[in-house]
Structures are given as C-alpha cells and as structure tokens.
Amino acid sequence: MDRGFKKVAIGCALVAAFAARDARGDAQGDRIREALAKLESAMVRVAFNTEVTKTNVRLMLEDGSGGSRESEGEGSCIGLVVNDSGLILIGGHVFPDPFSRSMFSGMGFTGEASSPPKNFRIATEGGEFLPAELVARDEDLNVAYLQVESPSATWKPIAFAKSAALRVGDPFMVVNFLDKKSEYQRSFVSGRVTGVVKGSVPRFLQNGVGPGMSALGDSGSVGGAVVAVDTGDVVGVVAAPRKEPPKGPSGGTGLNLDKAHGAVMSIGLTVVVPQILMAAALEPGIKNPVAVAGERGWIGVEEFQPLNDALAKSFGREPGAGAIVSLIGDDSPAARAGLQVEDLLVSIDGNDVEAKDDTAVQDLRRKIKKSAIGSTIVLGIERNGKPMEIPVTVANAPKSVYEAETYADEVFGVTVKEITYDQIQRKNLEAADLGGVIVHKVPLAGLFSVAGLQPDDILLGVNDLPVKDVASFKTAMEKMKKERKKEIVVKVKRGSDTRFQKVQPDWN
C-alpha cells in the first residue's frame, strides 16, 4: 500500500473515531438536557425555619455566660413533587438526630442545637411560597413527606423509572439548585457508582456527590433526583443514611467517655456520606406516606452489634452468625421477657440471623419493626454458650421526641418538653424520669436561667406541687402566677443529683 494512502486511511479512521465519540457525547448531552427539562416542573425548593439554641458549652466558650440563647434560623432543601395532589418528598437529613449519645446530649460539638424544622414553605416559579404540612417521616429510608393543600398548576409529578437498575461503574447525575445569586437555577453534579450496600433496601455508593456546601446549607445534593446518564431515566434520589450511635472500643470511631445502661458514650467522629436510594424503595411511601410512618413493631432492643471477625472468636461462632444484644430499654418487652445485654441473637422465629456488618444490623431492626403489633416472636439466643428460646410480645413503638408535647412559659422564661422513651435512652436517664418534664430551653436572663436551671434538667416539682407531665407543670405555673409568691422552689434532677433551685419573680 502506498505510504501516502496509508496515512490518509489512518487519518480517516481517526476522524471517524472522533466523530463517533462526539456523536456519543452529543447523545449523552441530549439525554442530560432532556432529564433536566423533565425535572424542571417536578423539582421545588423547600424553605423552613428552625430554632437554634446556643447552650451552656457554646456560651461559656464565647462570653462565659450560662443559660441558653435562642435565635430563629432558616433552612432550605430540595423537594420532589411525587403525585398530582401536592405530595413533596424531601430528605430526612433536615431533622436533627435525636439518638446521638454525645456528651452534649445530641447537640453539635460546637455547643449549638437545632430544633426540628417547622413552617415548611414551597417556593413557586413566581417567587411566592405555598405553605406545606409535614405528613410523615420514613425513618428507615430517612426521607419525609410534605403536603401542599393547593399545589401549583405548573408542577408535574416526577416520573421515576421504577424498574431501572444501576451497576457499579455506571455514570449518573444529580440535579440540585445553584445559590441565591444565580436565582436558584437548576444545575447538576455527576459521579459514578462505586459499590452497593446490600440489604432489604439496596443503597448505591457513589463518588462525586458529597455532603457539600451549597445554597441549601450543608445538605448539598441530598434529596436531589438521580438520573442514569446512559439512559436519561430518573432512577432514584440521594439520601443520607441515618447516623448510627458512635461505636466504642469494639469498633468504629469515637472517643470513649463512659458507659451507662450497656451503651458506650462517645463523641462521634464519623461523617455520613450520602448514598443513592432507588425509586422502587420509595414507592410504598409515595402511595401511602402515613402507612410507612405508622405503627412500628418494638421489643425494646435499642442496639445490636454485628458479630464481626474479632468478636466471633469470643462467641465460638462463624463471623456474621448472629448479632450481639448491646442495649435493652428498661421495662421493655424484651427486658420483661428476660433478654439480657450480651446475649447473642442467632434466630428469629426459627430463621437464622446473619449480621456481619452494620447494614445487616439495620435489616434486623427493620424486620422487627415490621412485626405485627401484639404478635409474639421467638428469639433464639445463646447465653454463655447455652442455647435458649425467649418469646417476646411485639408492642407498638413508644412516642418519639418528635411527638413530644412542648410548653413554653414566657413569664418564667422556660420551655419544657414531655420526656419520651428515646430521650431516656439518649440521655441515659432512669425510667422513673418519665414522671417529670425535661427543660428544653432557658432563655438568657429569664427567671429560670437566673435561678441556675439548665437545659436537660428534669423538673420534678414546683413548691408543694409534683410535676408528672407537661399538663401538671403548666397547672403549677399558672397557680404560681395567680398566687404571686415572692419565692418559688423548684425541685430539679441534674444527672444523678436532686437539688432545689430558688426562683424569685419580680411581679412588678
């Protein structure tokens, strides 16, 4: 072959290869643009308010003062319209974690705590906001659902490809919002699937989408729609897995501080990395959000620990062949049935328990939650190497901190909350503490702050009146205002100590 002709042939081949690559690139770009167009009417910006409390720790660092100081905060997150009736899906990351067991009782390491979001509003294209109500939270998937009474006519429900699948190596993009300066225009970030967290609800690991910083605070792309680049299908959403309590010496990261009720107290140092949650897992909640947040089966085992390689040798079993019971709630069905901390759970109703990692433990909890209220499940355990069977009656999960009754008294400068079961576990309280109310906030320079009361104090009595719940505390406060006594004595439990604090109102 003539050398000149050979050069021409090679050149033509290269041109054809680049043309084919450009054609593929153009086709991919077209799919991305089509996906962005589809999501334009299905993706909304959700605004909400929170109360940010600077607690004793933060205030002492700042100016040496005590009490607590509150301010109104604003937040924003991505919302996806999922039906014609104005149901909006958001990420559960906007809710503070009530299960943290840090030395700061769930507040941030900097000494700041945020209340659950309130006053949800959905931004419209015209710049107006439509009020929205929280319908339900799916705590397993860590998503939540809002309802708009009169949805915008421009909204169109998101069209999920419910049967679509992702594989390791697949490219994807996540649609989110730019900042306020860019008028919250829609944008996207891209990445590739790097792995799969297997379980009853598969989650896909990814690179390219971190917690990030954006116009939506620290939420980044969490809650954004995920598009498979190769097909242009909307296949799921980015979700932040619920934070697990920090592990102690047996595994994970954390600074061990103390032990109480069989739980390790620590300051968590881990960072939760968002994952991709496929559309099929969201379908039940979209169809009936109340159902996914309805009755939850509960036996009172608050923590299981996977039987990893190191621990398996101690129990004389293969790794993953069981889960260690590491925390049991006081007076719970499991405690009453005789289950004990350090029991090794090997089966439920005759079915083997396999728990080699935290994902398998989450599946185990989910299985118990789905048990029918009032039914009996048989736990097969090993205790000191001896096999046993313990029948446990499944109860409805007790009220959570999000459902707790709250009362704010502006005259005395205090906000109290009903003590819920999860608070008892989180704050390592005694079950008997259900008979009081917990101090939620004490504004700086308020009467209760001046008297020395602090957040997390438990109020047990006011003068000669016992405080058993929010209603009895409110009654006691109203009586104090009516009698206008110069001095009021409040009975308080702080940690393991019970003390009396003197409140001196200035009725003038």
C-alpha positions in Angstrom: 0.0 0.0 0.0 1.2 3.4 -0.9 2.6 5.2 2.2 0.7 8.3 1.5 -2.5 6.4 1.0 -1.9 4.6 4.4 -1.6 8.0 6.1 -4.8 9.1 4.6 -6.6 5.8 5.7 -5.3 6.2 9.3 -6.3 9.8 9.3 -9.8 8.9 8.1 -10.1 6.2 10.8 -9.1 8.7 13.5 -11.6 11.3 12.2 -14.3 8.6 12.2 -13.4 7.5 15.7 -13.5 11.1 17.0 -16.8 11.7 15.1 -18.3 8.6 16.7 -17.1 9.7 20.2 -18.5 13.2 19.6 -21.8 11.6 18.5 -21.9 9.6 21.7 -21.1 12.7 23.6 -23.9 14.6 21.9 -26.3 11.8 22.5 -25.4 11.8 26.2 -25.7 15.6 26.4 -29.1 15.3 24.8 -30.2 12.8 27.5 -29.0 15.1 30.2 -30.8 18.1 28.8 -34.0 16.1 28.4 -33.7 14.9 32.0 -33.2 18.5 33.2 -36.3 19.6 31.3 -38.3 16.7 32.8 -37.3 17.7 36.3 -37.9 21.4 35.9 -41.6 21.1 36.8 -41.0 18.2 39.4 -38.3 19.8 41.5 -39.0 22.5 44.0 -37.1 24.4 46.7 -38.4 23.9 50.2 -37.8 26.5 52.9 -38.3 26.1 56.6 -37.5 27.6 60.0 -35.6 26.2 63.0 -34.7 27.4 66.4 -31.0 27.4 67.0 -30.0 27.2 70.7 -26.6 28.1 71.9 -26.2 26.1 75.0 -24.0 26.4 78.1 -21.0 24.9 76.4 -21.1 27.4 73.5 -21.9 30.4 75.6 -19.1 29.6 78.0 -16.7 29.5 75.1 -18.0 32.8 73.7 -18.5 35.0 76.7 -18.6 32.9 79.9 -22.3 33.3 80.3 -24.7 30.5 81.2 -28.3 29.5 80.4 -29.1 29.3 76.7 -29.6 31.7 73.9 -32.1 31.1 71.1 -32.3 32.5 67.6 -34.5 31.9 64.6 -32.8 30.1 61.8 -33.8 29.4 58.2 -33.1 26.4 56.2 -33.7 25.1 52.7 -33.6 21.8 50.9 -34.5 20.1 47.7 -38.1 18.8 47.3 -39.5 16.5 44.6 -43.2 16.5 43.6 -44.3 12.9 43.6 -48.0 13.0 42.9 -50.8 15.2 41.5 -52.1 16.1 44.9 -49.1 18.1 46.0 -47.1 15.5 47.9 -43.5 16.6 48.3 -40.6 14.2 49.0 -37.6 15.7 51.0 -34.5 14.2 52.6 -34.7 13.3 56.3 -31.4 15.0 56.9 -33.1 18.2 57.7 -34.3 16.7 61.0 -31.8 16.8 63.9 -30.7 13.3 65.1 -32.4 12.5 68.4 -30.4 9.4 69.0 -26.9 11.0 69.4 -25.2 9.9 72.6 -22.6 12.6 72.8 -21.5 14.3 76.0 -23.5 17.2 74.8 -26.8 15.3 74.7 -27.3 15.4 71.0 -26.2 19.0 70.3 -23.5 19.9 67.9 -19.9 19.6 69.0 -19.8 23.5 69.0 -22.5 23.7 71.6 -25.3 24.5 69.2 -28.6 22.6 68.9 -31.3 23.0 66.3 -34.9 22.2 66.8 -36.9 20.1 64.3 -37.8 22.2 61.2 -41.1 24.0 61.1 -43.1 26.4 58.9 -42.4 24.5 55.7 -42.9 26.5 52.6 -42.6 25.6 48.9 -41.2 28.2 46.5 -43.0 28.7 43.3 -41.7 30.0 39.9 -43.4 33.3 40.6 -41.4 33.9 43.8 -44.3 33.1 46.1 -44.3 30.4 48.8 -47.0 27.8 49.4 -47.4 26.5 53.0 -46.8 22.8 53.5 -47.6 20.4 56.3 -45.3 17.5 57.4 -47.3 14.3 56.7 -44.9 11.6 57.8 -41.3 10.6 58.1 -40.0 7.3 56.9 -37.2 6.8 59.4 -35.9 3.6 57.7 -35.2 5.4 54.5 -34.5 8.7 56.1 -36.9 10.7 53.9 -40.0 12.7 54.8 -43.2 13.8 53.0 -44.9 17.2 52.9 -48.4 18.0 51.7 -49.4 21.2 49.9 -53.1 22.0 50.1 -53.3 23.8 46.8 -50.4 22.7 44.5 -49.1 24.9 41.8 -50.6 24.3 38.3 -47.0 24.2 36.9 -45.9 21.2 38.9 -45.8 17.8 37.3 -45.0 14.7 39.4 -41.6 13.2 38.9 -41.5 10.3 36.5 -39.4 7.6 38.2 -38.2 4.6 36.2 -39.2 2.2 38.9 -37.7 -0.9 37.3 -34.4 0.7 36.4 -31.2 -0.6 37.9 -27.7 0.7 38.5 -24.4 -1.2 38.3 -21.0 -0.5 39.7 -19.3 1.8 37.2 -22.5 3.4 35.8 -22.3 7.2 35.4 -25.1 9.3 37.0 -26.0 12.9 37.6 -27.9 14.5 40.5 -30.0 17.6 39.9 -29.8 20.4 42.5 -30.1 24.2 42.9 -27.5 26.9 42.4 -27.2 29.6 45.0 -29.4 32.7 45.5 -27.1 34.9 43.4 -27.8 32.5 40.5 -31.5 32.8 41.3 -31.6 29.1 42.4 -31.3 27.8 38.9 -31.2 24.1 38.4 -27.8 22.5 37.9 -26.3 19.1 38.2 -23.3 17.3 39.6 -22.1 13.9 38.2 -20.4 10.8 39.5 -20.1 7.1 39.2 -21.5 4.2 41.2 -18.6 2.7 43.2 -20.4 0.0 45.1 -23.6 -1.4 46.5 -24.7 -1.6 50.1 -26.8 -4.8 50.0 -29.8 -5.4 52.3 -33.6 -5.4 52.1 -33.3 -1.9 50.7 -30.1 -1.7 48.5 -28.2 1.6 48.5 -25.6 2.6 46.0 -22.3 4.1 47.0 -21.0 6.8 44.8 -18.3 9.3 44.1 -18.8 12.9 43.1 -21.8 13.7 45.5 -20.6 14.6 49.0 -22.5 16.4 51.7 -21.1 19.6 50.1 -21.8 23.2 50.7 -24.5 24.9 48.6 -27.3 27.4 48.7 -29.1 24.7 50.7 -26.8 24.9 53.7 -24.8 21.8 54.3 -27.3 19.5 52.6 -25.6 19.7 49.1 -27.4 17.4 46.7 -29.2 15.3 49.4 -32.8 14.9 48.3 -31.9 15.5 44.6 -33.2 13.3 41.8 -30.7 10.8 40.4 -30.5 10.4 36.6 -28.8 7.4 34.9 -26.7 9.2 32.3 -26.7 6.2 29.9 -30.5 6.1 29.6 -31.7 9.5 30.8 -34.0 7.8 33.3 -34.8 9.2 36.7 -33.9 6.2 38.9 -33.9 7.5 42.5 -32.8 10.1 45.0 -29.7 10.9 47.0 -30.4 10.1 50.7 -28.3 10.5 53.8 -28.3 7.2 55.8 -29.4 7.8 59.4 -26.5 8.2 61.7 -25.8 5.3 63.9 -24.7 5.8 67.5 -20.9 6.1 67.7 -19.2 2.8 68.4 -16.8 2.4 71.3 -13.7 0.3 71.7 -15.2 -2.7 69.9 -15.4 -0.9 66.5 -15.9 2.3 64.6 -14.7 5.7 65.7 -15.4 7.8 68.7 -13.8 8.9 72.0 -15.0 6.7 74.7 -16.2 8.6 77.7 -18.4 6.5 79.9 -20.8 3.5 79.9 -24.3 3.5 81.0 -27.2 1.1 80.5 -24.8 -1.1 78.5 -24.3 1.7 75.9 -21.0 3.3 75.0 -20.9 7.0 75.5 -18.8 8.8 72.9 -18.3 11.8 70.7 -18.8 10.5 67.2 -16.2 11.4 64.6 -17.7 9.8 61.6 -19.1 11.6 58.5 -22.2 10.3 56.9 -21.8 10.1 53.1 -24.9 10.3 51.0 -26.0 7.3 49.0 -28.3 6.6 46.1 -31.7 5.2 47.1 -33.6 3.6 44.2 -37.1 4.6 43.2 -38.6 1.2 43.9 -37.8 1.6 47.6 -39.7 4.9 47.7 -42.9 3.6 46.0 -44.7 2.4 49.2 -44.2 5.8 50.9 -45.3 7.7 47.8 -48.5 5.6 47.6 -49.2 5.9 51.4 -46.8 8.1 53.4 -48.8 7.7 56.6 -48.5 3.9 56.4 -44.7 3.9 56.3 -44.6 6.0 59.4 -47.5 4.3 61.1 -47.3 1.6 63.8 -43.8 0.3 64.3 -43.2 -3.0 66.0 -41.0 -2.7 69.0 -39.4 -5.0 71.6 -37.0 -2.6 73.3 -33.7 -3.8 72.0 -32.2 -0.4 71.2 -28.9 -1.6 69.8 -27.5 -4.7 68.2 -23.8 -5.2 67.4 -22.7 -7.2 64.4 -20.7 -10.4 65.0 -17.5 -9.3 63.2 -14.4 -11.4 62.8 -12.8 -10.4 66.1 -16.0 -10.9 68.2 -16.9 -14.2 66.5 -14.0 -15.9 68.1 -15.1 -14.9 71.6 -18.5 -16.4 71.0 -17.2 -19.5 69.3 -19.2 -18.9 66.1 -18.5 -18.0 62.5 -18.4 -14.3 61.7 -21.9 -12.9 61.0 -23.6 -15.9 62.5 -25.7 -13.8 64.9 -26.0 -10.3 66.5 -25.0 -9.2 70.0 -27.6 -7.6 72.1 -25.8 -4.4 73.4 -28.6 -2.2 74.8 -32.1 -3.1 76.1 -34.6 -0.5 77.2 -35.8 -0.6 80.8 -39.2 -2.1 81.3 -39.4 -3.0 77.6 -41.0 -6.2 76.2 -37.5 -7.7 75.7 -36.4 -6.9 79.2 -39.6 -8.3 80.8 -39.2 -11.5 78.7 -35.7 -12.0 80.2 -33.4 -10.9 77.3 -30.1 -9.7 78.6 -27.3 -7.5 77.3 -24.5 -9.7 75.8 -27.0 -12.3 74.7 -26.2 -13.5 71.2 -29.3 -13.4 69.0 -29.0 -16.3 66.5 -32.5 -16.7 65.1 -36.0 -15.1 65.0 -38.9 -17.5 64.7 -36.5 -20.2 63.6 -34.9 -18.1 60.9 -31.1 -17.7 61.3 -29.8 -14.2 62.0 -26.9 -13.1 59.9 -25.2 -9.9 60.9 -21.6 -9.4 59.9 -21.8 -5.6 59.5 -24.0 -2.5 60.3 -26.1 -2.9 57.2 -27.2 -6.3 58.2 -28.0 -5.0 61.7 -30.2 -2.3 60.1 -32.1 -5.0 58.2 -32.5 -6.9 61.5 -34.1 -3.8 63.1 -36.3 -3.3 60.1 -37.5 -6.9 60.3 -38.5 -6.4 64.0 -40.3 -3.1 63.1 -42.4 -4.8 60.5 -43.6 -7.4 63.0 -47.3 -7.2 63.8 -48.3 -5.3 66.9 -49.4 -7.8 69.6 -47.8 -10.8 67.9 -45.2 -13.0 69.6 -41.7 -13.5 68.1 -39.4 -16.2 69.4 -35.8 -15.1 69.8 -33.3 -17.9 69.6 -30.2 -16.8 71.7 -27.0 -18.1 73.1 -26.1 -17.1 76.7 -22.7 -18.2 77.9 -22.7 -20.8 75.2 -26.1 -22.3 76.1 -28.9 -22.1 73.5 -32.3 -20.7 74.7 -35.6 -19.5 73.2 -37.3 -16.4 74.5 -40.8 -15.5 73.3 -41.3 -11.7 73.2 -44.6 -9.9 72.6 -44.2 -7.1 70.0 -45.5 -3.7 71.2 -46.2 -0.5 69.3 -43.1 1.7 69.4 -43.4 4.4 72.1 -43.8 8.1 71.3 -40.6 9.7 70.0 -39.0 13.0 70.8 -40.6 14.5 67.6 -44.0 13.8 69.0 -43.3 15.1 72.5 -45.6 17.7 74.0 -44.0 21.1 74.5 -44.9 24.0 76.7 -43.3 27.5 76.8 -43.8 29.8 79.7 -42.7 33.3 78.8 -43.2 34.8 82.3 -40.8 32.4 83.9 -38.6 32.0 80.8 -38.6 28.3 80.3 -39.6 25.8 77.7 -40.2 22.2 78.8 -40.9 19.0 76.9 -42.5 15.7 77.7 -39.9 13.0 78.4 -40.1 10.3 75.7 -38.6 6.8 75.7 -35.9 7.7 73.2 -34.8 10.6 75.3 -34.4 8.3 78.2 -32.1 6.1 76.1 -30.3 9.1 74.5 -29.6 10.9 77.7 -29.1 7.8 79.8 -31.9 8.7 82.2 -33.8 6.3 84.5 -37.2 5.0 83.6 -38.6 6.7 86.7 -37.7 10.1 85.0 -40.8 9.6 82.9 -42.6 11.2 85.8 -41.2 14.7 85.2 -40.6 17.1 82.3 -37.3 18.0 80.8 -36.0 21.6 80.4 -35.6 22.2 76.7 -34.7 25.9 76.7 -33.9 28.6 79.3 -33.5 32.0 77.6 -30.6 34.1 78.9 -31.7 36.5 81.7 -35.1 34.7 82.2 -36.2 33.8 85.7 -35.3 30.1 85.4 -31.9 31.0 83.8 -31.1 33.4 86.7 -32.1 30.8 89.2 -29.5 28.5 87.7 -31.6 26.0 85.7 -30.1 24.5 82.6 -31.2 22.6 79.5 -31.6 18.9 80.2 -32.5 19.5 83.9 -35.5 17.4 84.9 -38.3 19.2 86.8 -39.9 17.1 89.4 -41.9 19.6 91.5 -42.8 23.3 92.0 -43.3 24.2 95.7 -45.5 21.5 97.1 -46.9 20.5 93.7 -45.4 17.4 92.0 -44.7 17.6 88.3 -45.6 14.4 86.5 -46.1 15.7 82.9 -46.4 18.8 80.8 -50.0 19.4 81.9 -49.1 19.3 85.6 -46.2 21.6 85.1 -48.5 24.1 83.2 -51.0 23.9 86.1 -48.3 24.6 88.7 -47.0 27.6 86.7 -50.5 29.0 86.4 -51.0 28.6 90.1 -47.7 30.4 90.9 -48.8 33.3 88.7 -52.1 33.5 90.5 -50.7 33.4 94.0 -47.8 35.8 93.0 -45.5 34.4 95.7 -42.1 36.2 96.2 -40.2 32.9 96.2 -40.8 29.6 94.3 -38.8 26.5 94.9 -38.3 24.1 92.0 -37.2 20.5 92.5 -34.7 19.5 89.9 -32.8 16.4 88.9 -29.5 17.0 87.2 -27.5 13.9 86.4 -27.6 11.7 89.4 -28.2 14.6 91.8 -31.5 16.0 93.0 -31.5 19.7 94.1 -33.7 22.6 94.8 -33.5 25.9 92.9 -34.9 29.1 94.2 -36.8 31.3 91.7 -37.6 34.9 92.7 -40.1 36.5 90.4 -40.4 40.3 90.2 -44.2 40.7 89.9 -43.9 44.4 89.4 
